[in-house]
């Protein structure tokens, strides 16, 4: 794990070569939590070596799970034969948003868990009400004391109909995990459809769960009423990382190949980035980002400025709106980027303005960008993963040098990013100041 606090980035290089995608961060975290639903070994391949995954593995160790690393650094075996919910580290739980994913499996298995409010990115209000709704519908009682969230189900969980008040990804994952070992059938309406939800369902089904409908907004789970069995599973590729790399390659003008990318996980990304004139194509199972793309904003049919906005899967991901803003600074024309979900996601654009981008922050959710702009290196720091990757992209296509602070945030979601990008021709030097 990279230990530097800052990176020195010398921009302006063309980036070309092959980037092998990591396993999905957003799939790995619920899948790791789901290993608590079995007392048998669960072996996971393509598990990304990033800070959030390491934190989740340490939380499993706190709870009593045995964790064995393979000679392959991306393979790990979890055996949760003895679990004690009272051993959970409050300090570690507060470091990542994904600690809330322990709620469903632990309440289902032990009938109890006490969690501090989860941590994670500072991108605005991130409510937990939908998680509480899920577990209460399944029979748990929720209480609060000294900022701790206590969840009790001493008589076990019972399958039921669950209507989510929003298509929350992590709440859907908690619902599916808890319902898998509840007694009776659960039907989850307004469920999230993201690839990570689908991958979790694939894992649970291989563990013996009875799940239908993942990838749609109605998921049916016939609960077993007992623990699941062990299995072996390969985590799906990270579609957010791939989307970030698509934007990075276009801004840095090189030909980049990403092997092992299913077409279906690229199409939603291109809903947004395609409106900025960016193009990609597949050769067999390899995604190709062509070099020297002429990025031109595609106006609406009426000639109006286009709006690039996020929406639940299979729409354009909110995690890629930061990348879209940077790509828009390099595209000819004007576009409006509208991030609907988080009210602080766009607060990084002042750093782009300092680098020379022509943009106006209309409100916490919307920014108008006119391009192309010649960006110039500067010093930047932001508190969330995706803005950090977007600013790294901007620094790599800017002229001159940039210093990026707070890089541990980028490392939470992008594995060995310095080494991987330097192999393509980037010039990134870790600093220890």
C-alpha positions in Angstrom: 0.0 0.0 0.0 1.3 3.4 -1.0 2.2 5.4 2.1 2.8 8.8 0.6 0.5 11.8 1.5 1.0 13.7 -1.8 2.0 13.2 -5.4 4.0 15.3 -7.8 2.4 15.1 -11.2 4.2 16.4 -14.4 1.5 16.8 -16.9 1.3 16.9 -20.7 2.4 13.3 -21.5 0.5 11.1 -23.9 -0.7 7.9 -22.1 -0.8 4.7 -24.1 -0.8 1.0 -23.3 -2.8 -1.7 -21.6 -4.7 -1.2 -18.3 -5.9 -4.3 -16.6 -9.1 -3.5 -14.7 -9.3 -4.2 -10.9 -12.1 -6.0 -9.2 -15.0 -3.8 -8.4 -14.6 -1.9 -5.1 -18.4 -1.5 -4.8 -18.9 -5.3 -5.4 -16.0 -6.4 -3.2 -17.3 -4.6 -0.1 -20.8 -6.2 0.1 -19.4 -9.5 -1.0 -16.9 -9.4 1.9 -19.8 -8.6 4.3 -21.8 -11.5 2.8 -19.1 -14.0 3.9 -20.6 -13.6 7.4 -23.6 -15.5 6.2 -21.7 -18.7 6.2 -19.5 -20.6 8.7 -17.7 -22.3 5.9 -14.7 -20.9 3.8 -15.5 -18.4 1.1 -12.7 -17.8 -1.4 -12.7 -14.5 -3.4 -10.7 -13.9 -6.5 -9.9 -10.5 -8.0 -10.3 -8.7 -4.7 -8.9 -5.2 -5.1 -6.0 -4.2 -2.8 -7.4 -0.8 -1.9 -7.8 1.0 1.4 -11.6 0.4 1.8 -11.3 -3.3 1.1 -8.4 -3.6 3.6 -10.6 -1.8 6.2 -13.5 -4.1 5.6 -11.3 -7.2 5.9 -10.0 -5.8 9.2 -13.6 -5.4 10.4 -14.3 -9.0 9.6 -11.2 -10.0 11.6 -12.5 -7.9 14.5 -15.7 -9.8 14.4 -13.8 -13.1 14.6 -13.5 -14.2 11.0 -10.4 -16.1 9.9 -8.8 -14.3 6.9 -6.2 -16.1 4.8 -4.3 -14.3 2.0 -3.3 -16.4 -1.0 0.0 -16.1 -2.9 -2.1 -14.2 -5.4 -2.5 -10.8 -3.7 -6.0 -10.5 -5.1 -7.3 -13.8 -3.6 -8.5 -14.1 0.0 -10.4 -16.8 1.9 -12.8 -15.8 4.7 -14.0 -18.3 7.2 -16.5 -16.8 9.6 -17.1 -19.9 11.8 -17.1 -18.0 15.1 -18.5 -14.4 15.2 -18.8 -12.0 18.1 -20.7 -8.7 17.3 -19.4 -7.1 20.4 -15.8 -7.1 19.1 -16.5 -4.6 16.3 -14.0 -1.7 16.3 -15.9 1.6 16.5 -12.8 3.5 15.3 -12.4 1.4 12.2 -16.1 1.3 11.4 -16.1 5.1 11.3 -13.5 5.2 8.5 -15.5 3.7 5.7 -19.1 4.1 4.5 -19.3 0.4 3.8 -19.4 -0.6 7.5 -23.2 -0.2 7.2 -23.1 -3.3 5.0 -22.3 -5.4 8.1 -25.8 -4.6 9.5 -27.8 -7.0 7.3 -25.5 -10.1 7.7 -24.9 -9.6 11.4 -28.5 -9.0 12.4 -29.5 -12.0 10.3 -26.8 -14.2 11.8 -26.5 -13.1 15.4 -29.6 -11.1 16.0 -27.6 -8.1 17.1 -25.2 -5.4 16.0 -24.1 -2.0 17.3 -22.6 0.3 14.7 -21.3 3.9 14.9 -22.5 6.1 12.0 -20.4 5.0 9.0 -17.7 7.2 7.5 -16.7 7.6 3.8 -16.6 10.4 1.3 -17.6 14.0 2.2 -20.0 14.5 -0.7 -23.1 15.7 1.1 -25.8 14.2 3.2 -25.9 10.4 3.0 -29.0 9.1 4.8 -29.3 5.7 6.4 -33.1 5.7 6.7 -33.5 3.1 3.9 -31.3 0.7 5.7 -33.3 1.1 8.8 -36.5 0.6 6.8 -35.2 -2.7 5.3 -34.2 -4.2 8.6 -37.3 -3.1 10.5 -39.5 -4.6 7.8 -37.7 -7.9 8.2 -38.3 -7.7 12.0 -35.4 -5.9 13.6 -35.7 -3.1 16.1 -33.6 0.0 15.7 -32.5 2.2 18.6 -29.9 4.9 19.1 -27.6 5.6 22.1 -24.5 7.8 22.3 -24.3 8.1 18.5 -24.3 4.3 18.2 -26.9 2.5 16.1 -28.2 -0.7 17.7 -30.1 -3.3 15.7 -31.8 -6.2 17.5 -33.7 -9.2 16.1 -33.7 -11.7 19.0 -36.4 -13.9 17.3 -34.8 -13.8 13.9 -35.8 -12.2 10.6 -39.0 -12.9 8.7 -39.4 -12.5 4.9 -41.8 -9.8 3.8 -42.5 -7.3 1.1 -40.0 -4.3 1.2 -40.7 -1.1 -0.7 -37.5 0.9 -0.7 -38.1 4.7 -0.5 -35.1 5.2 -2.8 -33.1 2.8 -5.1 -30.2 2.8 -2.6 -27.5 0.4 -3.7 -26.2 -0.5 -0.3 -29.7 -0.7 1.2 -30.6 -3.1 -1.6 -27.5 -5.2 -0.8 -28.3 -5.2 2.9 -31.9 -6.3 2.1 -30.7 -9.1 -0.2 -28.2 -10.4 2.3 -30.5 -10.4 5.3 -33.4 -11.9 3.3 -31.2 -14.7 2.1 -31.1 -16.3 5.6 -34.4 -15.0 6.9 -37.4 -17.3 7.2 -39.8 -17.0 4.3 -40.0 -15.0 1.0 -39.0 -11.4 0.6 -39.9 -9.2 -2.4 -37.8 -6.1 -2.7 -39.4 -3.3 -4.8 -37.5 -0.2 -6.1 -34.3 -2.2 -5.8 -31.0 -0.9 -7.2 -29.9 -2.6 -10.4 -26.1 -1.8 -10.4 -23.5 -4.4 -11.5 -22.3 -4.7 -7.9 -25.8 -5.7 -6.8 -25.9 -8.3 -9.5 -22.5 -9.7 -8.6 -23.6 -10.0 -4.9 -26.6 -12.0 -6.0 -24.3 -14.3 -8.1 -22.2 -14.9 -5.0 -25.1 -15.5 -2.7 -26.7 -17.9 -5.2 -23.4 -19.9 -5.3 -23.6 -20.0 -1.5 -27.1 -21.6 -1.8 -29.4 -18.6 -1.6 -32.5 -18.5 -3.8 -32.6 -15.1 -5.5 -34.3 -14.0 -8.7 -34.6 -10.6 -10.4 -31.2 -9.0 -9.8 -30.6 -6.4 -12.4 -34.2 -5.3 -12.2 -36.1 -3.1 -9.7 -37.9 -6.1 -8.2 -35.8 -8.8 -6.5 -37.3 -11.9 -4.9 -35.5 -13.8 -2.2 -36.7 -17.1 -0.8 -35.0 -17.2 2.6 -33.4 -20.4 3.7 -33.8 -19.7 7.5 -30.3 -20.9 8.1 -26.7 -20.1 7.2 -25.4 -20.5 3.7 -22.6 -22.7 2.5 -19.0 -21.8 1.4 -18.1 -21.1 -2.2 -15.5 -19.6 -4.6 -16.3 -16.4 -6.5 -14.5 -14.0 -8.9 -15.4 -10.4 -8.3 -16.6 -8.5 -11.4 -14.5 -5.8 -13.0 -14.9 -2.2 -11.7 -17.1 -0.3 -14.1 -16.4 3.0 -12.2 -12.6 2.5 -12.5 -13.1 1.7 -16.2 -15.2 4.8 -16.8 -12.5 6.9 -15.0 -9.8 5.4 -17.3 -11.9 6.1 -20.4 -12.0 9.8 -19.5 -8.3 9.8 -18.6 -7.3 8.2 -21.9 -9.3 10.7 -23.9 -7.9 13.7 -22.1 -4.3 12.4 -22.4 -4.7 11.6 -26.2 -3.2 8.1 -26.2 -4.6 4.7 -27.3 -5.5 2.7 -24.2 -6.7 -0.9 -24.2 -8.6 -2.4 -21.2 -9.0 -6.2 -21.5 -11.9 -8.2 -20.0 -14.5 -5.5 -20.2 -18.1 -6.6 -20.9 -20.0 -4.3 -23.3 -23.0 -4.0 -21.0 -21.0 -2.2 -18.3 -19.6 0.4 -20.7 -22.9 1.5 -22.4 -24.2 3.5 -19.4 -20.8 5.3 -19.1 -21.0 6.3 -22.7 -24.5 7.8 -22.2 -22.6 10.7 -20.4 -19.1 10.7 -21.9 -20.4 10.1 -25.4 -22.2 13.5 -25.3 -18.8 15.1 -25.0 -17.7 13.5 -28.3 -15.7 10.6 -26.7 -15.8 7.3 -28.5 -14.7 3.8 -27.6 -15.0 0.4 -29.3 -14.5 -3.3 -28.6 -12.2 -5.8 -30.2 -13.4 -9.2 -28.9 -13.5 -8.6 -25.1 -11.1 -5.7 -25.0 -12.2 -2.1 -24.7 -10.2 0.3 -27.0 -10.1 4.1 -26.3 -8.7 5.5 -29.6 -5.9 8.1 -29.6 -6.1 11.8 -30.4 -9.9 12.0 -30.2 -11.5 15.2 -31.4 -13.7 15.9 -28.5 -16.7 18.0 -29.6 -19.8 18.5 -27.4 -22.9 17.0 -29.0 -25.8 19.5 -28.6 -29.4 18.5 -28.3 -31.3 18.0 -31.5 -32.8 21.4 -31.0 -29.2 22.9 -30.9 -29.5 23.6 -27.1 -26.6 23.0 -24.7 -26.8 19.4 -23.6 -27.2 18.3 -20.0 -25.2 15.3 -18.8 -26.9 14.0 -15.7 -26.6 11.0 -13.5 -29.3 8.4 -12.8 -29.6 4.9 -11.3 -28.3 2.0 -13.3 -28.4 1.6 -16.3 -28.1 5.4 -16.4 -24.9 7.4 -16.2 -23.3 6.8 -12.8 -23.0 9.7 -10.3 -19.5 8.4 -9.5 -18.5 9.5 -13.0 -19.8 13.0 -13.0 -16.5 14.3 -11.7 -14.7 12.7 -14.6 -17.3 14.1 -17.0 -16.5 17.6 -15.8 -12.8 17.2 -16.5 -13.5 15.7 -20.0 -15.9 18.6 -20.7 -13.0 21.1 -20.1 -11.2 19.4 -23.0 -14.1 19.2 -25.4 -15.1 21.9 -27.8 -18.4 23.5 -26.8 -20.5 24.1 -23.8 -22.2 21.5 -21.6 -24.1 21.4 -18.3 -23.1 18.6 -15.8 -26.0 17.9 -13.4 -25.2 15.7 -10.4 -28.5 15.0 -8.8 -27.7 12.7 -5.9 -25.1 14.4 -3.7 -25.1 18.1 -2.9 -21.3 18.5 -2.4 -20.0 16.4 -5.3 -19.3 19.4 -7.4 -17.4 21.4 -4.8 -14.1 20.3 -6.3 -14.5 22.4 -9.5 -12.9 25.5 -7.9 -9.6 23.6 -8.3 -10.3 23.1 -12.0 -11.0 26.8 -12.3 -7.7 27.5 -10.7 -6.1 25.3 -13.3 -7.6 27.4 -16.1 -11.0 25.7 -16.7 -13.8 27.9 -18.0 -16.7 26.9 -15.9 -19.5 28.3 -13.7 -20.8 26.5 -10.6 -24.5 27.2 -10.8 -25.4 25.6 -7.5 -24.3 22.5 -5.4 -25.5 20.2 -8.1 -24.8 21.8 -11.5 -21.8 23.2 -13.3 -21.6 24.7 -16.8 -18.4 24.0 -18.6 -17.0 25.6 -21.8 -14.1 24.1 -23.6 -11.5 23.3 -24.6 -9.4 24.9 -21.9 -5.6 24.7 -21.6 -5.1 23.6 -18.0 -2.1 24.5 -16.0 -0.6 22.6 -13.1 -1.3 23.7 -9.5 -1.7 22.3 -6.0 -5.0 20.6 -5.3 -6.6 18.5 -2.5 -10.1 17.1 -2.2 -11.8 14.8 0.3 -13.5 12.2 -1.9 -12.4 9.4 -4.2 -14.0 10.4 -7.4 -13.1 14.1 -7.3 -9.5 13.0 -6.5 -9.3 10.8 -9.6 -10.8 13.6 -11.7 -8.2 16.1 -10.4 -5.5 13.5 -11.1 -6.8 13.3 -14.7 -6.8 17.1 -15.0 -3.2 17.2 -13.7 -2.1 14.6 -16.2 -3.4 16.6 -19.1 -2.3 20.0 -17.8 0.9 21.7 -18.7 3.5 22.0 -15.9 3.6 20.4 -12.5 0.8 19.8 -10.0 0.9 18.6 -6.4 -2.1 16.5 -5.3 -2.6 16.3 -1.6 -4.8 13.9 0.4 -4.0 11.1 -2.0 -5.1 8.4 0.4 -8.7 9.2 -0.7 -7.8 8.2 -4.3 -6.1 5.0 -3.0 -9.3 4.1 -1.3 -10.8 3.3 -4.7 -8.0 2.9 -7.2 -5.4 0.2 -6.7 -1.7 0.9 -7.4 -2.8 3.8 -9.5 0.6 5.5 -9.6 2.4 2.4 -10.9 -0.3 1.6 -13.4 -0.4 5.1 -14.9 3.3 5.5 -14.9 3.5 2.3 -17.0 1.4 4.1 -19.6 3.8 7.1 -19.7 2.5 9.3 -16.9 5.0 11.0 -14.6 3.8 10.7 -11.0 6.2 10.8 -8.1 5.0 10.0 -4.5 6.0 12.5 -1.9 6.2 12.1 1.8 5.6 15.7 2.9 
